[in-house]
Amino acid sequence: MIICIGCSWTHGIEIPKDDPWNYAWPKLLADKLNTDVVNLGEPSASNEGILINFLTYIANNEVSKDTIAIMQTTDFDRKAGFRKASLLEPKNFGSANEWVSRHDYWVSLHAADGKYPELMPCLEAYLKEEHCVEEQVSRNFLQILQFQMICRGLGIRHYVKPAWCHPAHYLKHYINDIKTLNINKGIDWNLVAKEPMIQDIFWKAGDKKVWDWEEMTIPRKEAHKVAGDLMYDFHPSEKGHEIIAEELYKWIND
């Protein structure tokens, strides 16, 4: 089987179906490989949260040697926090202790949105007193390395496919500032796709130059205007997911 971990680009949340995961790239890829799929995509997940979902699954399930694991990486500016059940309103959040991912910049810009009121004080304090880009970049590289090392330990094939902003972008801009980025030497870059998922979509849209994944030259809200019916609100459409599945299928077979 294949285990796919990621954010909304893996979950398929923007697909206008009652069961969007059945039309997202993990299911389409599994059909091409004639195998089963476990889709652990979680909307708004950070790379930290993505790794937590993977660890939780493999800790509670048998994973055979013929399994393929695919990590779709997301923004480096997201971070996972922990919600304690006793602090939550059951009608809104349920009763379980759980991890939740939030965008650092989202929290700072929309602290009054009221969606996670019990998290706001600690997250605002974190942003003010502790957060720095160098730490966040280091943590994200470590999470990619951890994914690969876990898969090596399990003896399973594994691949890393960025959604839109490639880890090489951060490596290029911060390598001289972060000594701990030496951890990137442990990452098998042959198993990290050279092009992110969004680039695959734009290539099929007919313009290979319009999206610069290093500089993020197109505003997120404008991206779908260029990609046409291959994207919706900065998420792949059903057609976009078909392209991603096909590109991953080619890569895995190669």
Secondary structure by P-SEA (a helix, b strand, c coil): cbbbbbccccccccccccccccccaaaaaaaaacbbbbbcccccccaaaaaaaaaaaaacccccccbbbbbbcccccbbbbbbbcccccccccccccbbbbbcaaaaaacccccccccaaaaaaaaacccccaaaaaaaaaaaaaaaaaaaaaacccbbbbbccccaaaaaaccccccccccccccccccccccccaaaaaaaaaccccccccccccccccccccccccccccccccaaaaaaaaaaaaaaaac
